[in-house]
């Protein structure tokens, strides 16, 4: 039997990727669904502006391609200023199991996007 491997390629020089598409790709690669849900649910906190978060995971077909679609919604989402988003990302990263290196990467990424 031939072993198949799944590969995710993100070429940021060619184009970007939306967060939901990236999470769906991770799920297709076999990342633990519960870990993703747990990470998203850490934002379900009035301090972050979300009292309730709904997560739907579905298989979709677009043309000849099959993919996993993840939809995250919250009725209580509020507009946030950049400095608030930085604080939310850093607090959320501290609230889930992430290495120090991963927390630093998340912090640098949100600073780059906001600034």
QUINOR-V831254 format. One line per field, one symbol per residue. phi: phi as a letter, one per 40 degrees, with the letter a starting at -180 (. if undefined). A space follows every 10 residues. Layout:
phi->???
This chain:
phi->.ccbbbbbbb bcccacacdc ccccccccch ccdccccdcc ccccadccgb cabbbbbbcb bbgcbbacbb bbbacbcbcb cdcccdcccc cccccbcacd cccccccccc ccccc
